[in-house]
Amino acid sequence: MNDRYDAGYGGDQDDQYELVGYDEYGRPVYRQAAPQQAYDPYAQQQGYGYDPYATGGAQQPQQTGQYPQQAYDPYGTQAAPYDPYGQQTATGAQQHAQQQPAQPQVAEQTAYIPQQAGPAEEPESPERDYQTGQFAFVEDPDGDSEDVIDWLNFTENRTERREEAKRRARSRLVALVVVLALTAVGGVGYLWYAGKLPGLSASDDKARTTTAAGAQNRDVIVVHLHNTKEGGTSTALLVNNTTTKQGTTVLIPNSLALSDDDGSTTTLAKSVEDDGSSGTRDAIDTVLGTEIEGTWRLDTPYLQNLVDIVGNIEVDTDADVPDPDAKKKKDAATLVHKGKSQTLSGKMAVAYATYRASGEAQNAQLERFGQVMQAVLRKMSSDAQGATVTVQTLAQILDPSLTDKDLGTFLAKLADRAKGGDYKTALLPVQGDGTLSAEASGSVVKDVLGGTAKSPDKDAAVRVSVQNASGVKDNTEKVRVVLLNGGFTFIEAGTASAAQSASKVVYTDAGDKENASEVAKTLGLPTSAVTKGKVTSNANVSVILGQDYEPSSS
């Protein structure tokens, strides 16, 4: 058996086959080859044959009766190309028929050679013609590829979900730590505020509070309201705490005991009248432990103009105030009515600020003055330049310690506090004798003013109040000198409205009877002038100088 793919090679022509291609199962397909002359590589003149060794001789003509012989094609490229779809084109055959002479028809037959194992592998020719149908499998859909894509998507989504879960867990952990930290800080802060932390006693807390209050920064000026019609003054401290952002009006009663430069004791009212702004400012600093930066003297006509400039004020009034300009006081019409949020013009504001009903204490009138001042601050401009213009519009002659620009800037800051609700009014608690107790004044002197009460010592000397009813003005000064030289504290009580013939030396407590007798002796008065009665609030002994007083006798 011959296993070569060119079976029958060397046999009869009728038994020769040639390879034409492969079918769809990869099996070779042959056809019967056309009869042709045997290839004689050494033939030099064999008609149509190719003589590679010819030396230039002319080719011999074809022998009669022979078929024209084609050139040898070792790869069979002139055979019909392989048609995988079973369709053969006749174009190549038609072209060959036109080029070749007519040949006798030879029956062709395509057959399979079962015993053949197939052709040996032959090298690919770069000229081989591949059809696109041979690679149709590249575009065929593959169900497995979609499954792979789905699996990759599932794996990716599951990884992302895991990472997101980890991020959420970390966020919850951080939030929990922050909440726990804030809770711990809040708890410690509350315990510290309540004084319940171990090792911190109440005394330590008090010391720390005092230190904190003393370390605060405060701007303070004193304002004196002078009633130019009826006389008398009203005094208040305007405080701006720049540390706590708090504004306060501290009302000071006229009965507050002050010390003069010479050591004598006087009242606030007398100090304002006699010592002027500078002496009173220094005396207040000594008693309250403050540092007053300037004095603002505000006469009632200027207060009226100030209220009119800012555009009226609103006050919760506590009394009906009659018109002070009425000729008949009893029949005077009511100028200011009692009630909530009463709108006051300049004239009404002055009448309310200076009003003191019959039998009322001076503190009632002082509190009305404080209401008017706070209402004015609420209506003033919070801009320093605007407030300065308002002060300049008043055309006041200010104290040298305070310029119009300084006053305007200071009032603008207080106005900002008053508008923001960070403003209050406090009354300085003064005892009956004009002194301040540390316990009673601690809330104002220490907390608001940041100072310490230093009232004149009661035991330092006997305080003697002197009212001049002799009709001689110079007697007051002469008595003052005599008492100071005798070791007494002099308190001026003013001048009586009417002269008295006999002098009196009055005491209230039985313990002061001896002191009263000593005062009478020092002034050259008879012991019969000593009597028990009512004395002024801040004195141990009161003296009323009569016309019988002779300065030379003392």
GISUL-V289967 format. One record per residue. N is the residue number from 1. PSI is psi in radians with two decimals (none if undefined). OMEGA is omega as a letter, one per 30 degrees, with the letter a starting at -180 (* if undefined). D_FIRST is the distance of its C-alpha to the first C-alpha in Angstrom with 2 decimals. Layout:
# GISUL-V289967
N|PSI|OMEGA|D_FIRST, N|PSI|OMEGA|D_FIRST
This chain:
# GISUL-V289967
1|2.39|l|0.00, 2|2.03|a|3.74, 3|0.01|a|6.31, 4|2.60|a|9.16, 5|-0.38|l|11.69, 6|1.06|l|12.31, 7|2.51|a|9.19, 8|0.11|l|10.37, 9|2.23|a|12.62, 10|-0.05|a|14.34, 11|-2.64|a|13.80, 12|2.73|l|16.42, 13|-0.54|a|18.56, 14|-0.34|a|18.28, 15|0.10|a|14.62, 16|2.43|l|15.38, 17|2.70|l|15.99, 18|2.57|a|18.12, 19|2.22|l|18.84, 20|-0.16|a|22.23, 21|-2.83|a|22.77, 22|2.58|l|22.42, 23|-3.02|a|23.92, 24|-0.19|l|26.62, 25|0.14|l|24.19, 26|0.21|a|22.50, 27|2.50|a|19.22, 28|2.60|l|18.11, 29|2.24|a|19.14, 30|2.83|l|17.88, 31|2.80|a|19.64, 32|2.24|a|19.29, 33|2.64|l|20.69, 34|2.55|l|23.78, 35|2.42|a|23.72, 36|2.84|l|25.01, 37|2.61|l|25.77, 38|2.50|a|23.67, 39|2.10|l|25.04, 40|1.78|a|27.08, 41|-0.28|a|28.54, 42|-0.02|a|30.98, 43|2.36|a|32.22, 44|-0.42|a|35.79, 45|1.27|a|36.76, 46|0.83|l|33.92, 47|-1.98|a|35.74, 48|-0.21|a|34.56, 49|2.75|a|32.30, 50|2.21|a|33.53, 51|1.70|a|34.97, 52|-0.29|a|35.36, 53|0.21|a|37.20, 54|2.45|a|39.55, 55|0.41|l|43.13, 56|-0.06|l|44.80, 57|2.69|l|44.33, 58|2.54|l|44.21, 59|2.53|l|40.99, 60|2.56|l|40.48, 61|2.79|a|40.73, 62|2.54|l|37.81, 63|2.47|a|36.92, 64|2.35|l|38.01, 65|0.06|l|35.45, 66|2.65|l|32.88, 67|2.52|l|31.89, 68|2.36|a|33.08, 69|2.25|l|30.36, 70|2.82|l|30.33, 71|2.65|a|30.19, 72|2.27|l|26.95, 73|1.67|a|26.44, 74|-0.43|a|23.99, 75|0.04|l|24.54, 76|0.67|a|24.65, 77|-0.29|a|28.17, 78|-0.05|l|29.27, 79|2.81|a|26.93, 80|2.35|a|28.65, 81|2.81|a|29.28, 82|2.24|l|27.99, 83|1.83|a|30.46, 84|-0.36|a|30.36, 85|0.13|l|32.83, 86|0.23|a|30.98, 87|2.19|l|33.68, 88|2.40|l|32.91, 89|2.56|a|35.65, 90|0.12|a|36.12, 91|-0.83|a|38.26, 92|-0.71|a|35.71, 93|-0.66|l|34.52, 94|-0.73|l|38.14, 95|-0.65|a|39.00, 96|-0.61|l|36.13, 97|-0.59|l|37.28, 98|-0.58|a|40.77, 99|-0.46|a|39.75, 100|2.65|l|37.41, 101|2.79|a|38.51, 102|2.35|l|37.57, 103|2.70|l|34.14, 104|2.41|a|32.91, 105|2.22|l|31.35, 106|2.23|a|27.60, 107|2.25|l|26.21, 108|2.59|a|24.17, 109|2.24|l|21.95, 110|2.28|a|20.83, 111|2.84|l|17.85, 112|2.45|l|15.71, 113|1.75|a|11.99, 114|-0.63|a|11.64, 115|-0.12|a|8.12, 116|2.42|l|9.39, 117|-0.09|l|11.52, 118|2.78|a|14.07, 119|2.66|l|15.52, 120|2.72|a|16.99, 121|2.30|l|20.72, 122|2.58|a|22.68, 123|2.51|l|26.39, 124|2.35|l|28.75, 125|2.30|l|30.51, 126|-0.27|a|34.23, 127|0.08|a|34.14, 128|2.42|a|31.86, 129|1.93|l|33.76, 130|2.44|l|34.04, 131|2.55|a|35.61, 132|-0.40|l|38.33, 133|-0.45|a|36.64, 134|-0.37|a|33.88, 135|0.48|a|36.69, 136|-0.38|a|38.55, 137|-0.36|a|38.10, 138|-0.60|a|40.72, 139|-0.07|a|43.45, 140|2.35|l|42.56, 141|2.48|a|45.44, 142|2.03|a|44.84, 143|-0.52|a|47.11, 144|-0.60|a|46.68, 145|-0.70|l|48.34, 146|-0.65|l|51.48, 147|-0.68|l|51.66, 148|-0.74|l|51.56, 149|-0.76|l|54.32, 150|-0.70|a|56.42, 151|-0.70|l|56.08, 152|-0.75|l|57.12, 153|-0.74|l|60.10, 154|-0.75|a|61.13, 155|-0.75|a|60.96, 156|-0.77|l|62.95, 157|-0.70|l|65.61, 158|-0.64|l|66.03, 159|-0.74|l|66.54, 160|-0.71|l|69.10, 161|-0.67|l|70.94, 162|-0.77|l|71.13, 163|-0.71|l|72.53, 164|-0.69|l|75.05, 165|-0.68|l|76.16, 166|-0.72|l|76.71, 167|-0.75|l|78.77, 168|-0.67|l|80.90, 169|-0.72|l|81.51, 170|-0.71|l|82.64, 171|-0.75|l|84.95, 172|-0.67|a|86.53, 173|-0.77|l|87.07, 174|-0.77|l|88.78, 175|-0.69|l|90.99, 176|-0.72|l|91.98, 177|-0.74|l|92.97, 178|-0.77|l|95.06, 179|-0.75|l|96.83, 180|-0.70|l|97.64, 181|-0.78|l|98.98, 182|-0.69|l|101.18, 183|-0.73|l|102.46, 184|-0.77|l|103.37, 185|-0.74|l|105.15, 186|-0.70|l|107.00, 187|-0.74|l|108.10, 188|-0.69|l|109.38, 189|-0.72|l|111.16, 190|-0.76|l|112.86, 191|-0.67|l|113.98, 192|-0.76|l|115.31, 193|-0.67|a|117.15, 194|-0.10|l|118.59, 195|0.48|a|119.62, 196|0.08|l|117.64, 197|2.44|a|115.54, 198|2.42|l|116.44, 199|-0.08|l|118.78, 200|1.99|a|120.19, 201|2.98|l|123.69, 202|-0.61|l|125.82, 203|-0.67|l|127.99, 204|-0.68|l|125.01, 205|-0.70|l|123.98, 206|-0.75|l|127.48, 207|-0.70|l|127.61, 208|-0.67|l|124.25, 209|-0.73|l|125.44, 210|-0.75|l|128.67, 211|-0.73|a|126.82, 212|-0.73|a|124.46, 213|-0.69|a|127.38, 214|-0.45|a|129.26, 215|-0.10|a|126.27, 216|2.64|a|125.87, 217|2.23|a|126.91, 218|2.45|l|129.69, 219|2.20|a|131.57, 220|2.32|l|135.08, 221|2.71|l|137.96, 222|2.37|l|141.26, 223|2.30|l|142.67, 224|2.06|l|146.34, 225|2.07|a|147.34, 226|2.11|l|150.97, 227|1.80|a|152.86, 228|-0.27|a|155.09, 229|-0.86|a|157.13, 230|-0.09|a|157.88, 231|2.95|l|157.21, 232|2.79|a|154.99, 233|2.76|l|151.51, 234|2.33|a|148.16, 235|2.46|l|145.68, 236|2.64|l|141.92, 237|2.26|l|139.13, 238|2.06|a|135.96, 239|2.27|l|133.04, 240|1.86|l|129.50, 241|1.81|a|127.20, 242|-0.25|l|124.34, 243|-0.87|a|122.45, 244|-0.03|a|122.35, 245|0.81|a|122.60, 246|2.37|l|125.68, 247|2.54|a|128.96, 248|2.46|l|132.27, 249|2.05|l|135.89, 250|2.00|a|138.18, 251|2.26|a|141.63, 252|2.04|l|144.49, 253|2.62|a|147.78, 254|-0.30|a|150.97, 255|0.00|a|152.35, 256|2.23|a|149.90, 257|2.25|l|151.95, 258|2.84|l|151.36, 259|2.33|l|152.88, 260|3.06|l|154.53, 261|-0.55|a|154.35, 262|0.06|l|157.70, 263|-0.10|l|156.46, 264|2.68|a|158.31, 265|2.41|l|156.58, 266|3.09|l|156.29, 267|2.87|l|154.32, 268|-0.75|a|151.47, 269|-0.80|a|153.64, 270|-0.57|l|156.40, 271|-0.71|l|153.97, 272|-0.68|a|152.47, 273|-0.68|a|155.95, 274|-0.71|a|157.52, 275|-0.24|l|154.85, 276|-3.03|a|152.64, 277|-0.76|a|148.88, 278|-0.85|a|148.41, 279|-0.72|l|150.63, 280|-0.68|l|149.21, 281|-0.76|l|145.61, 282|-0.65|a|146.27, 283|-0.68|l|148.12, 284|-0.72|l|145.22, 285|-0.68|a|142.76, 286|-0.74|a|144.94, 287|-0.71|a|145.18, 288|-0.18|a|141.57, 289|0.52|a|139.76, 290|3.07|l|138.14, 291|1.49|a|137.65, 292|2.27|a|138.87, 293|-0.40|a|137.71, 294|2.92|a|140.23, 295|2.30|l|142.93, 296|1.88|l|142.81, 297|2.08|a|146.23, 298|1.70|l|145.75, 299|2.69|a|148.98, 300|-0.65|l|149.00, 301|-0.62|l|149.17, 302|-0.61|l|145.96, 303|-0.70|l|144.25, 304|-0.78|l|145.22, 305|-0.67|a|143.76, 306|-0.75|l|140.57, 307|-0.69|l|139.92, 308|-0.62|a|140.60, 309|-0.75|a|138.22, 310|-0.19|l|135.27, 311|0.83|l|135.90, 312|2.87|a|137.70, 313|2.88|l|136.42, 314|2.25|a|135.68, 315|2.49|l|137.37, 316|1.66|a|137.72, 317|2.60|a|141.53, 318|0.12|a|143.49, 319|2.70|l|146.96, 320|2.22|a|148.85, 321|2.13|l|150.33, 322|2.82|l|153.45, 323|2.07|a|153.93, 324|-0.27|a|155.57, 325|-0.04|l|157.23, 326|2.47|a|159.18, 327|-0.68|l|162.93, 328|1.92|a|163.55, 329|-0.64|a|161.15, 330|-0.64|a|161.90, 331|0.26|a|161.13, 332|2.42|l|158.18, 333|2.67|l|155.15, 334|2.13|l|151.91, 335|-0.74|a|149.77, 336|2.22|a|146.77, 337|2.58|l|145.74, 338|2.36|l|144.18, 339|3.10|a|140.56, 340|2.47|l|136.87, 341|0.94|l|135.44, 342|2.27|l|138.74, 343|2.17|a|138.49, 344|2.31|l|141.11, 345|-3.10|a|142.38, 346|-0.81|a|143.89, 347|-0.74|a|147.36, 348|-0.65|l|146.12, 349|-0.72|l|144.00, 350|-0.75|l|147.02, 351|-0.71|a|149.19, 352|-0.69|a|146.63, 353|-0.47|a|145.91, 354|0.04|a|149.63, 355|2.33|l|150.75, 356|1.93|a|152.42, 357|2.82|a|154.06, 358|2.23|a|157.40, 359|-0.06|l|157.03, 360|2.62|l|153.38, 361|2.77|a|152.24, 362|-0.43|a|151.17, 363|-0.54|l|147.59, 364|-0.79|l|147.26, 365|-0.64|a|148.05, 366|-0.65|l|145.78, 367|-0.57|l|142.81, 368|-0.68|l|143.42, 369|-0.71|l|143.33, 370|-0.66|l|139.98, 371|-0.74|a|138.58, 372|-0.73|a|139.65, 373|-0.75|l|138.11, 374|-0.64|l|134.71, 375|-0.63|l|134.76, 376|-0.74|l|135.59, 377|-0.61|l|132.65, 378|-0.44|a|130.28, 379|-0.19|a|131.39, 380|2.82|l|131.34, 381|2.44|l|128.48, 382|-0.09|l|125.85, 383|2.31|a|125.46, 384|-0.73|a|127.61, 385|-0.73|l|128.63, 386|-0.73|l|129.49, 387|-0.60|l|131.57, 388|-0.70|l|133.34, 389|-0.69|l|134.31, 390|-0.77|l|135.76, 391|-0.72|a|137.86, 392|-0.55|l|139.03, 393|-0.49|l|140.02, 394|-0.44|l|142.47, 395|0.70|l|144.38, 396|2.69|l|145.42, 397|1.79|a|146.96, 398|2.85|l|144.74, 399|2.51|a|145.51, 400|-0.40|a|144.67, 401|-0.15|a|142.20, 402|2.02|l|139.98, 403|2.90|a|138.96, 404|-0.60|l|137.90, 405|-0.75|l|134.32, 406|-0.76|a|134.18, 407|-0.73|l|135.66, 408|-0.76|l|133.30, 409|-0.73|a|130.21, 410|-0.79|l|131.40, 411|-0.58|l|132.17, 412|-0.71|l|128.78, 413|-0.75|l|127.01, 414|-0.62|l|129.19, 415|-0.69|l|128.58, 416|-0.68|l|124.85, 417|-0.78|a|125.41, 418|-0.68|a|127.72, 419|-0.54|a|125.31, 420|0.03|l|122.42, 421|0.17|a|124.42, 422|0.88|a|124.75, 423|2.50|l|128.52, 424|2.91|l|131.31, 425|2.30|a|135.09, 426|2.47|l|136.74, 427|2.20|l|140.43, 428|2.11|a|141.64, 429|2.01|a|143.44, 430|2.33|l|146.94, 431|3.03|a|149.37, 432|-0.52|l|152.96, 433|0.15|l|154.25, 434|0.02|a|151.78, 435|2.98|a|149.51, 436|2.27|l|145.84, 437|2.52|a|144.58, 438|-0.65|a|141.28, 439|-0.75|a|139.90, 440|-0.62|a|141.01, 441|0.04|a|139.93, 442|-0.67|a|136.68, 443|-0.44|a|134.53, 444|-0.95|a|135.97, 445|-0.80|a|137.11, 446|-0.90|a|134.16, 447|-0.74|a|131.27, 448|-0.83|a|132.24, 449|-0.33|a|134.28, 450|0.40|a|132.71, 451|-2.92|l|136.19, 452|2.30|a|138.66, 453|2.27|l|141.99, 454|1.11|l|144.93, 455|2.69|l|148.04, 456|2.42|a|151.41, 457|2.24|a|152.35, 458|-0.61|a|154.81, 459|-0.03|a|156.54, 460|-0.78|l|156.81, 461|2.80|l|160.07, 462|2.20|a|162.04, 463|2.20|a|160.90, 464|2.09|l|163.86, 465|2.28|a|163.55, 466|2.18|l|166.32, 467|2.24|a|167.36, 468|1.92|l|170.06, 469|0.37|a|172.77, 470|-0.28|a|175.61, 471|-0.04|l|175.42, 472|2.02|a|174.88, 473|-0.62|a|171.34, 474|-0.25|a|171.65, 475|-0.50|a|172.49, 476|-0.85|a|168.83, 477|-0.66|l|167.88, 478|-0.69|l|170.94, 479|-0.68|l|170.08, 480|-0.81|a|166.49, 481|-0.73|a|167.65, 482|-0.76|a|170.11, 483|-0.74|l|167.58, 484|-0.70|l|164.88, 485|-0.44|l|167.41, 486|0.01|l|168.36, 487|0.24|l|164.78, 488|2.80|l|163.96, 489|2.17|a|161.01, 490|2.31|l|162.18, 491|2.06|a|160.65, 492|2.29|l|162.01, 493|0.19|l|162.61, 494|-2.86|a|163.87, 495|2.36|l|167.18, 496|2.64|a|168.99, 497|-0.45|l|169.75, 498|2.56|a|173.43, 499|2.64|l|175.68, 500|2.55|a|177.08, 501|-0.71|a|180.38, 502|2.52|l|179.43, 503|2.69|a|176.38, 504|2.53|l|174.26, 505|1.97|a|172.00, 506|2.47|l|169.70, 507|2.77|l|167.45, 508|-0.94|a|165.34, 509|2.53|l|164.39, 510|-0.50|l|167.16, 511|-0.34|a|165.45, 512|0.04|a|166.02, 513|-0.74|l|169.81, 514|-0.69|l|170.54, 515|-0.69|l|168.26, 516|-0.72|l|170.12, 517|-0.67|l|173.44, 518|-0.62|l|172.15, 519|-0.77|l|171.00, 520|-0.71|l|174.44, 521|-0.71|a|176.09, 522|-0.64|a|173.84, 523|-0.05|l|174.65, 524|0.43|l|178.38, 525|2.67|l|178.51, 526|2.70|a|180.72, 527|-0.34|l|179.20, 528|-0.22|l|180.33, 529|-0.28|a|177.55, 530|2.25|a|174.94, 531|2.74|l|173.80, 532|2.36|a|170.90, 533|-2.68|a|168.74, 534|2.31|l|165.38, 535|2.94|l|163.77, 536|2.78|a|160.82, 537|-0.52|a|157.36, 538|0.41|a|156.59, 539|2.71|l|159.99, 540|-0.60|a|162.03, 541|2.41|l|165.37, 542|2.42|l|166.39, 543|2.26|l|169.33, 544|1.92|a|171.09, 545|2.16|l|173.36, 546|-3.09|a|176.63, 547|-0.24|l|179.46, 548|-0.06|a|181.20, 549|2.28|l|178.61, 550|1.96|a|180.03, 551|-0.56|a|177.50, 552|-0.45|a|180.13, 553|-0.32|l|180.71, 554|none|*|177.15
